[in-house]
Amino acid sequence: MPKKLATMTALIAAATCLSMSPSQAFAAPLLDSQDTAFTKAAHQGNLAEIAAGRDAQKNATTACVKQVAGVLVRDHSKLDGDVKMLADKLGVKLPASPTPEARKKLAAVQAKAGTAAYDKAWLADQDAAHTKTLAMIDEEISKGKNKEVVAAARAARPVVAAHLDMVRKGTCNAAGDPRKVGAGTGGHLAAADAGLGTAGAAGVAGGSLLTAGAGLWWLARRRSTGSPHSG
C-alpha cells in the first residue's frame, strides 16, 4: 500500500505540472509584498495613463496636449506589455482596471471636454499622476527584492520622468518625447539582467571589443600587404 500510494502521489504531481502553463510550471519563488504591490500598481497606472491619453486625443483643444497624449498611449502601452509579461511569469494576478481614484479623476477632467479648461485640468492631473508614479518606482528600486521587478522599474523610470517633464506644473511640452529612451523594455531588460548578471554583461562587452579588435587588425593587414581587389 505505501508503494502504491507513493506512485499515485507522483502521478498526480506530474499531471498537475502538465496542466499548468510553462510560466506557471517554472514560476519564480513567491514575491515580496513590495514587489507584488508594485507590479499591480504599475499595471493600474499604465491602464490609467492609456485611458487618459486616449481621452485627451479626442477631447483636448490644443495640438500640444493631443501630441503628449499620444506619447502616453504609445509608451504606457509598451510598458504595460512588459508588466503583463512579467506578472504572468511571476504568477501575479493583475487588476482588470485602473484604481477607483484614477477613474474618478479622469471623469472630473472629462466633464470639461472640448474647452480650454479640459487641457489645463488634464495637464495638472498628469503632473500629479506621474509624480506619484515616479515616487512609486523609486521606492521599488530601493526596497524591491525581486531582481526582475526591480529591473523593470529601472527601465520604466526614464520614460516616466520624461513624461513628467512634458506636463510639469501643468505646462505642455511636447518636445520632451522620450522616444529614444527605450520605452517598453522593462520585462525584456529584466530577463536580460537576470540571465546575464554582471559577469555575463562583461562577457558580452568583452566579446564586442574582441570582434572590433579583430576587424581593425584585418584592415591594417590588408593595407600593409595590399589587396588584389584594391585600386
C-alpha positions in Angstrom: 0.0 0.0 0.0 2.7 2.6 0.8 4.4 1.9 -2.5 1.1 2.3 -4.4 0.3 5.5 -2.5 3.7 6.9 -3.4 3.2 6.1 -7.1 -0.2 7.6 -7.1 1.1 10.8 -5.5 3.8 11.1 -8.1 1.3 10.6 -10.9 -0.9 13.3 -9.5 2.0 15.7 -9.2 3.1 15.0 -12.8 -0.5 15.6 -14.1 -0.7 18.9 -12.2 2.6 20.1 -13.8 1.4 19.1 -17.3 -1.9 21.0 -16.8 0.0 24.2 -15.9 1.3 26.8 -18.4 5.1 27.0 -18.9 5.1 30.3 -16.9 3.3 28.6 -14.0 5.2 25.4 -14.1 8.5 27.2 -13.8 7.3 30.2 -11.7 9.8 32.0 -9.6 9.6 31.8 -5.8 6.9 33.9 -4.1 7.4 37.6 -4.4 8.0 40.0 -1.6 4.9 42.0 -0.8 6.6 45.2 -2.1 7.3 43.6 -5.5 3.8 42.3 -5.8 2.2 45.6 -4.8 4.4 47.5 -7.3 3.6 45.1 -10.2 -0.1 45.6 -9.6 0.1 49.3 -9.1 2.3 49.7 -12.2 -0.3 47.9 -14.3 -3.1 50.0 -12.9 -1.1 53.2 -13.5 -0.4 52.2 -17.1 -4.1 51.5 -17.7 -5.0 54.9 -16.2 -2.5 56.7 -18.4 -3.6 54.9 -21.6 -7.2 55.8 -20.8 -6.3 59.4 -20.1 -4.2 59.7 -23.2 -6.9 58.3 -25.5 -9.4 60.7 -23.9 -7.2 63.7 -24.5 -6.6 62.7 -28.1 -10.3 63.1 -28.6 -11.2 66.0 -26.3 -8.2 68.3 -25.9 -8.3 71.6 -27.7 -4.6 72.1 -28.3 -2.2 70.3 -30.6 0.4 70.1 -27.9 -1.8 68.2 -25.4 -3.0 65.9 -28.2 0.6 65.1 -29.1 1.6 64.4 -25.4 -1.5 62.3 -25.0 -0.4 60.2 -28.0 3.1 59.7 -26.4 1.5 58.5 -23.2 -0.7 56.0 -25.0 2.3 54.7 -27.0 4.7 54.4 -24.1 2.4 53.1 -21.4 1.0 50.5 -23.8 4.6 49.2 -24.4 5.4 49.4 -20.7 2.2 47.6 -19.7 3.0 44.8 -22.2 6.2 44.2 -20.3 4.4 44.4 -16.9 1.8 41.8 -18.0 4.6 39.5 -19.4 6.5 39.8 -16.1 3.3 39.3 -14.0 2.4 36.1 -15.9 5.9 34.8 -15.4 5.9 35.5 -11.7 2.3 34.4 -11.1 0.9 37.8 -10.1 -2.8 38.3 -10.8 -3.2 41.8 -12.2 -6.3 44.1 -11.6 -8.6 44.5 -14.5 -9.0 48.3 -14.4 -7.4 51.5 -13.1 -8.0 52.4 -9.4 -11.3 54.0 -8.4 -9.4 57.1 -7.6 -7.9 57.3 -11.1 -11.3 56.7 -12.7 -12.8 59.4 -10.6 -10.1 61.9 -11.6 -10.5 61.2 -15.3 -14.2 61.6 -15.0 -13.7 65.1 -13.5 -11.4 66.0 -16.4 -13.8 64.6 -18.9 -16.6 66.9 -17.6 -14.6 69.8 -19.2 -14.2 68.1 -22.6 -13.9 70.4 -25.6 -12.9 73.5 -23.6 -9.6 75.1 -22.6 -10.3 74.1 -19.0 -10.0 70.5 -20.2 -6.4 70.9 -21.3 -5.5 72.7 -18.1 -7.1 70.1 -15.9 -5.7 67.2 -17.9 -2.1 68.5 -17.6 -2.5 69.1 -13.9 -3.8 65.6 -13.4 -0.9 64.1 -15.4 1.6 66.1 -13.5 0.3 64.7 -10.2 -0.1 61.2 -11.6 3.5 61.0 -13.0 5.0 62.5 -9.8 3.2 59.8 -7.8 4.3 57.0 -10.2 7.9 58.2 -10.2 7.9 58.1 -6.3 6.5 54.6 -6.5 9.2 53.5 -9.0 12.0 54.9 -6.8 10.6 53.0 -3.8 10.6 49.7 -5.7 14.2 50.4 -6.9 15.3 51.0 -3.3 13.2 48.4 -1.5 12.3 45.7 -4.0 13.6 42.2 -3.6 12.9 40.5 -6.9 15.7 41.4 -9.4 13.4 41.2 -12.5 10.7 43.5 -10.9 13.4 46.0 -9.8 15.0 45.9 -13.3 11.6 46.6 -14.9 11.2 49.6 -12.5 14.6 50.9 -13.5 13.8 50.5 -17.2 10.5 52.4 -16.8 11.9 55.3 -14.7 13.5 57.4 -17.5 10.3 57.1 -19.6 8.0 58.2 -16.7 10.5 61.0 -15.8 10.4 62.2 -19.4 6.6 62.2 -19.4 6.6 64.2 -16.2 8.8 66.8 -17.9 6.2 67.0 -20.7 3.4 68.0 -18.2 5.3 69.5 -15.3 3.5 72.3 -13.4 0.6 72.0 -15.9 2.7 73.2 -18.8 2.6 71.3 -22.0 6.0 70.4 -23.5 5.6 68.0 -26.5 9.4 68.4 -27.3 10.2 66.1 -24.4 9.1 62.9 -26.2 11.1 60.0 -24.7 11.1 58.0 -27.9 14.8 57.5 -27.8 14.8 56.4 -24.1 13.6 52.9 -25.0 10.1 52.8 -23.6 8.7 49.3 -23.1 11.9 47.4 -22.5 11.1 46.7 -18.8 10.4 43.0 -19.0 13.0 42.2 -21.6 15.6 44.2 -19.7 14.7 42.4 -16.5 15.1 39.0 -18.2 18.4 40.0 -19.7 19.7 41.2 -16.3 18.6 38.1 -14.6 20.1 35.8 -17.2 23.4 37.6 -17.7 24.3 39.3 -14.4 27.4 41.4 -14.1 29.7 38.7 -15.3 27.5 38.0 -18.3 27.2 41.6 -19.3 31.0 42.0 -19.0 31.4 38.9 -21.2 29.2 40.4 -23.9 31.1 43.7 -23.8 34.4 41.8 -23.9 33.2 39.8 -27.0 32.3 43.0 -28.7 35.7 44.5 -28.1 37.4 41.4 -29.3 35.3 41.5 -32.5 36.1 45.1 -33.1 39.8 44.5 -32.5 39.9 41.6 -34.9 38.3 43.8 -37.6 40.9 46.6 -37.1 43.7 44.1 -37.3 42.4 42.7 -40.5 42.1 46.2 -42.1 45.6 47.0 -41.1 47.0 43.8 -42.5 45.1 44.3 -45.7 46.5 47.8 -46.2 50.1 46.7 -45.5 50.1 43.7 -47.8 47.9 45.2 -50.5 44.6 43.7 -51.6 44.3 42.1 -55.1 40.9 43.8 -55.4 42.1 47.3 -54.4 42.9 50.2 -56.9 
